[in-house]
């Protein structure tokens, strides 16, 4: 059983992430067409029509009143964060987090680029907003044991799907050679801090100089992390911790710290949110997944 205090910390963290996203939306460039040109349009490229059609439609509307619509986005995300942090309004905040997260995942992230043929877990798939939805379910306060078991099963299934999906995406999208894997970790674009460019360059050169064994080792490791929950508790937690470390590496060399230096970053990218999900998994004592059970008077 997870104590109420860690549970509450996780809720506050999710609220804090939404507040960060809202503050990022207040960057000056986000109130101009640069938000469309540098963020939204690239997301729509290489997408099937059922994704790029709605994205282009809403982008056309946005471009007529960028200040108004961007202000609205920022207000919504800041409000969601505040609602989640406030215990009295947390359920309202988590509901808003789930449904707004779905909208952002579809329109703002193009379903995490899963249909572009270029998506990888290291590169940011399945998208931060998809994980916001998962965490909104995970942190739902309920004393009902049946609901809690069902929700925790969703958490467990999501962990498996994300990591095994990452392994399959790496194979399907051809990231199985050292050269392609090395190129994928090299930061591109202007404004990259020297320290980050140095890290990405060195890591990219190292990876490209290895045999294809490194790419296949990464694939196998992602699969192992997915299956960790079926292992004995001590080994499970060790592998999840390895997954947390791999997640940090992904954020540095695959997601380039969310491109926070660009002036048009909309979130921290997927890795920090997946890291939180990993911390939740660490507190799960077994397959029964009843860690969030708590006294009714503390969960409301």
C-alpha positions as a printed NumPy array, in Angstrom:
array([[  0.   ,   0.   ,   0.   ],
       [  1.288,   3.426,  -0.934],
       [  1.018,   6.03 ,   1.788],
       [ -1.146,   9.073,   1.122],
       [  1.768,  11.516,   1.15 ],
       [  3.718,  10.042,  -1.826],
       [  0.433,   9.743,  -3.689],
       [ -0.208,  13.44 ,  -3.102],
       [  3.309,  14.335,  -4.228],
       [  2.691,  12.564,  -7.523],
       [ -0.548,  14.499,  -8.016],
       [  1.21 ,  17.797,  -7.331],
       [  3.963,  16.88 ,  -9.787],
       [  1.426,  16.359, -12.569],
       [ -0.152,  19.706, -11.725],
       [  3.29 ,  21.309, -11.783],
       [  3.991,  19.927, -15.252],
       [  0.791,  21.448, -16.569],
       [  1.787,  24.792, -15.039],
       [  5.196,  24.561, -16.711],
       [  3.465,  23.884, -20.038],
       [  1.235,  26.896, -19.495],
       [  4.225,  29.11 , -18.724],
       [  6.058,  27.851, -21.813],
       [  3.02 ,  28.867, -23.829],
       [  3.632,  32.457, -22.647],
       [  6.95 ,  32.739, -24.498],
       [  6.847,  35.733, -26.9  ],
       [  7.256,  33.639, -30.056],
       [  4.207,  31.585, -29.158],
       [  2.017,  34.642, -29.763],
       [  3.153,  34.887, -33.386],
       [  2.915,  32.697, -36.468],
       [  6.225,  31.128, -35.436],
       [  4.176,  28.834, -33.211],
       [  2.445,  27.525, -36.331],
       [  5.506,  27.543, -38.606],
       [  7.969,  25.967, -36.167],
       [  5.752,  23.751, -34.025],
       [  2.407,  22.865, -35.579],
       [  3.249,  22.58 , -39.288],
       [  6.249,  20.272, -38.712],
       [  4.011,  18.029, -36.614],
       [  1.529,  17.779, -39.49 ],
       [  4.165,  16.802, -42.06 ],
       [  4.437,  13.124, -43.081],
       [  1.129,  12.445, -41.346],
       [ -1.93 ,  10.682, -42.795],
       [ -4.823,  12.889, -43.815],
       [ -6.94 ,  12.107, -40.735],
       [ -4.207,  13.751, -38.648],
       [ -2.793,  16.544, -40.807],
       [ -6.259,  17.637, -42.001],
       [ -7.58 ,  18.727, -38.569],
       [ -4.167,  20.123, -37.606],
       [ -4.006,  22.357, -40.703],
       [ -7.635,  23.405, -40.209],
       [ -7.089,  24.562, -36.63 ],
       [ -3.742,  26.125, -37.566],
       [ -5.566,  28.243, -40.167],
       [ -7.979,  29.447, -37.506],
       [ -5.18 ,  30.081, -35.008],
       [ -3.156,  32.206, -37.412],
       [ -5.929,  34.822, -37.633],
       [ -5.831,  35.551, -33.889],
       [ -2.599,  34.07 , -32.506],
       [ -2.564,  36.25 , -29.381],
       [ -6.134,  35.346, -28.456],
       [ -5.859,  31.607, -29.071],
       [ -2.419,  31.199, -27.551],
       [ -3.554,  33.092, -24.457],
       [ -6.498,  30.712, -24.226],
       [ -4.195,  27.678, -24.428],
       [ -1.937,  29.082, -21.716],
       [ -4.895,  29.866, -19.442],
       [ -6.357,  26.377, -19.868],
       [ -3.073,  24.664, -19.016],
       [ -2.31 ,  26.9  , -16.057],
       [ -5.832,  26.358, -14.767],
       [ -5.528,  22.572, -15.074],
       [ -2.327,  22.657, -13.069],
       [ -3.829,  24.801, -10.331],
       [ -6.954,  22.619, -10.13 ],
       [ -4.85 ,  19.481,  -9.7  ],
       [ -2.634,  21.008,  -7.025],
       [ -5.665,  22.167,  -5.011],
       [ -7.046,  19.13 ,  -3.137],
       [-10.596,  20.47 ,  -3.262],
       [-10.625,  20.67 ,  -7.052],
       [ -8.331,  17.784,  -7.925],
       [-10.995,  15.62 ,  -9.559],
       [-12.06 ,  18.475, -11.783],
       [ -8.408,  19.085, -12.659],
       [ -7.703,  15.444, -13.466],
       [-10.784,  15.25 , -15.7  ],
       [ -9.658,  18.372, -17.535],
       [ -6.121,  16.981, -17.719],
       [ -7.364,  13.791, -19.361],
       [ -9.581,  15.384, -22.003],
       [ -7.33 ,  18.358, -22.767],
       [ -4.428,  15.918, -22.911],
       [ -6.262,  13.909, -25.577],
       [ -6.839,  17.088, -27.594],
       [ -3.196,  18.159, -27.306],
       [ -2.009,  14.649, -28.198],
       [ -4.082,  14.685, -31.384],
       [ -3.687,  18.267, -32.552],
       [ -0.565,  19.487, -30.787],
       [  1.508,  16.304, -31.092],
       [ -0.026,  14.539, -34.076],
       [ -0.558,  11.392, -31.996],
       [  3.085,  11.491, -30.996],
       [  4.202,  11.051, -34.618],
       [  3.336,   7.353, -34.436],
       [  2.132,   7.365, -38.065],
       [  5.085,   9.249, -39.56 ],
       [  7.427,   6.278, -39.876],
       [ 10.024,   8.16 , -37.832],
       [  8.792,   7.789, -34.249],
       [ 10.953,   6.208, -31.553],
       [ 10.752,   6.141, -27.794],
       [ 14.109,   7.885, -27.668],
       [ 12.771,  10.615, -29.964],
       [  9.667,  11.334, -27.889],
       [  7.024,   8.76 , -28.832],
       [  4.229,   8.242, -27.897],
       [  4.028,  11.927, -26.915],
       [  3.962,  13.689, -23.556],
       [  0.242,  14.457, -23.706],
       [ -0.611,  10.747, -24.017],
       [  1.221,  10.167, -20.738],
       [ -0.633,  13.086, -19.138],
       [ -3.833,  11.135, -19.811],
       [ -2.383,   7.988, -18.257],
       [ -1.204,   9.85 , -15.158],
       [ -4.583,  11.572, -14.859],
       [ -6.11 ,   8.113, -14.465],
       [ -3.301,   6.872, -12.236],
       [ -3.683,   9.724,  -9.768],
       [ -7.478,   9.626,  -9.577],
       [ -8.388,   9.702,  -5.849],
       [-10.799,   6.919,  -5.009],
       [-11.246,   4.685,  -1.939],
       [-13.041,   2.063,  -4.037],
       [-10.785,  -0.989,  -4.263],
       [-12.307,  -2.23 ,  -7.524],
       [-11.767,   1.098,  -9.237],
       [ -8.236,   1.255,  -7.849],
       [ -7.356,  -2.202,  -9.149],
       [ -8.771,  -1.328, -12.559],
       [ -6.856,   1.957, -12.696],
       [ -3.644,   0.276, -11.583],
       [ -4.099,  -2.348, -14.275],
       [ -4.232,   0.513, -16.774],
       [ -0.951,   1.834, -15.344],
       [  0.684,  -1.567, -15.635],
       [ -0.614,  -2.099, -19.164],
       [  0.54 ,   1.369, -20.195],
       [  4.053,   0.699, -18.904],
       [  4.245,  -2.517, -20.931],
       [  2.776,  -0.917, -24.047],
       [  5.07 ,   2.121, -23.963],
       [  8.315,   0.186, -23.591],
       [  7.496,  -2.78 , -25.812],
       [  6.051,  -0.303, -28.29 ],
       [  9.333,   1.602, -28.17 ],
       [ 11.229,  -1.543, -29.064],
       [  8.871,  -2.34 , -31.959],
       [  8.989,   1.237, -33.25 ],
       [ 12.788,   1.112, -33.282],
       [ 12.667,  -2.005, -35.435],
       [  9.771,  -0.898, -37.654],
       [ 11.265,   2.53 , -38.355],
       [ 14.658,   1.107, -39.211],
       [ 16.739,   2.323, -36.253],
       [ 18.622,  -0.969, -36.198],
       [ 22.01 ,   0.156, -37.501],
       [ 24.686,   2.03 , -35.623],
       [ 24.812,   4.838, -38.184],
       [ 21.068,   5.538, -38.111],
       [ 20.963,   5.34 , -34.333],
       [ 23.935,   7.684, -34.077],
       [ 22.354,  10.216, -36.431],
       [ 19.136,  10.19 , -34.397],
       [ 20.888,  11.512, -31.292],
       [ 22.589,  14.46 , -32.987],
       [ 20.861,  17.732, -32.131],
       [ 19.972,  19.964, -35.062],
       [ 18.711,  23.512, -35.474],
       [ 19.815,  26.866, -34.171],
       [ 20.134,  28.   , -30.6  ],
       [ 21.392,  24.728, -29.194],
       [ 23.49 ,  25.325, -26.059],
       [ 27.137,  24.409, -26.509],
       [ 27.079,  21.886, -23.661],
       [ 24.128,  20.023, -25.176],
       [ 25.588,  20.083, -28.677],
       [ 28.831,  18.671, -27.252],
       [ 27.036,  15.824, -25.449],
       [ 24.923,  14.951, -28.463],
       [ 27.915,  15.06 , -30.802],
       [ 30.073,  12.837, -28.627],
       [ 27.311,  10.331, -27.955],
       [ 26.281,  10.293, -31.619],
       [ 29.862,   9.664, -32.744],
       [ 30.292,   6.885, -30.197],
       [ 27.065,   5.155, -31.187],
       [ 27.781,   5.462, -34.914],
       [ 31.194,   3.889, -34.381],
       [ 29.779,   0.765, -32.791],
       [ 28.435,  -2.275, -34.497],
       [ 24.726,  -2.913, -34.937],
       [ 24.852,  -4.815, -31.667],
       [ 24.267,  -1.563, -29.793],
       [ 20.977,  -0.891, -31.538],
       [ 19.775,  -4.428, -30.892],
       [ 20.904,  -4.19 , -27.267],
       [ 18.752,  -1.077, -26.879],
       [ 15.787,  -2.908, -28.394],
       [ 16.272,  -5.863, -26.051],
       [ 16.642,  -3.551, -23.054],
       [ 13.406,  -1.75 , -23.86 ],
       [ 11.647,  -5.104, -24.056],
       [ 13.137,  -6.182, -20.728],
       [ 12.015,  -2.952, -19.05 ],
       [  8.5  ,  -3.569, -20.359],
       [  8.419,  -7.038, -18.809],
       [ 10.014,  -5.971, -15.516],
       [  6.725,  -5.986, -13.62 ],
       [  6.461,  -9.774, -13.967],
       [  9.791, -10.338, -12.232],
       [ 10.453, -10.73 ,  -8.478],
       [ 10.167,  -7.45 ,  -6.598],
       [ 13.889,  -6.757,  -6.132],
       [ 14.767,  -7.497,  -9.754],
       [ 11.706,  -5.623, -10.963],
       [ 12.748,  -2.462,  -9.166],
       [ 16.334,  -2.76 , -10.398],
       [ 15.213,  -2.963, -14.024],
       [ 12.762,  -0.092, -13.572],
       [ 15.612,   2.004, -12.161],
       [ 17.626,   1.113, -15.258],
       [ 14.636,   2.291, -17.265],
       [ 14.676,   5.594, -15.388],
       [ 18.356,   6.024, -16.235],
       [ 17.696,   5.209, -19.883],
       [ 14.881,   7.734, -19.83 ],
       [ 17.273,  10.461, -18.657],
       [ 19.626,   9.58 , -21.523],
       [ 16.727,   9.762, -23.969],
       [ 15.835,  13.232, -22.704],
       [ 19.384,  14.483, -23.203],
       [ 20.417,  12.927, -26.494],
       [ 17.142,  12.014, -28.178],
       [ 14.764,  14.745, -27.085],
       [ 17.393,  17.447, -26.508],
       [ 15.927,  18.513, -23.116],
       [ 12.61 ,  19.242, -24.756],
       [ 14.208,  21.964, -26.937],
       [ 13.595,  24.369, -24.071],
       [ 16.241,  26.653, -25.555],
       [ 14.266,  27.144, -28.797],
       [ 11.738,  29.705, -27.594],
       [  8.884,  27.617, -29.022],
       [  8.971,  24.591, -26.702],
       [  5.468,  23.633, -25.614],
       [  6.405,  21.057, -22.959],
       [  9.31 ,  19.157, -21.418],
       [  8.812,  16.332, -23.945],
       [  7.963,  12.736, -23.146],
       [ 10.93 ,  11.57 , -21.046],
       [ 10.21 ,  13.563, -17.843],
       [  6.605,  12.348, -17.814],
       [  7.681,   8.759, -18.455],
       [ 10.145,   9.198, -15.588],
       [  7.233,  10.018, -13.262],
       [  5.38 ,   6.932, -14.474],
       [  8.519,   4.939, -13.67 ],
       [  8.56 ,   6.329, -10.13 ],
       [  4.953,   5.24 ,  -9.747],
       [  5.939,   1.757, -10.928],
       [  8.686,   1.609,  -8.319],
       [  6.082,   1.87 ,  -5.57 ],
       [  4.033,  -0.978,  -6.961],
       [  4.678,  -3.938,  -4.628],
       [  3.488,  -6.606,  -7.031],
       [  1.199,  -7.603,  -9.87 ],
       [ -1.886,  -6.961,  -7.73 ],
       [ -1.176,  -3.258,  -8.185],
       [ -3.043,  -2.105,  -5.087],
       [ -0.457,   0.47 ,  -4.058],
       [ -2.756,   3.469,  -4.164],
       [ -5.277,   2.114,  -1.715],
       [ -5.672,   4.57 ,   1.15 ],
       [ -8.202,   5.522,   3.823],
       [-11.316,   7.067,   2.34 ],
       [-11.067,  10.284,   4.344],
       [ -7.609,  10.984,   2.883],
       [ -8.414,  10.257,  -0.747],
       [-11.171,  12.725,  -1.354]])
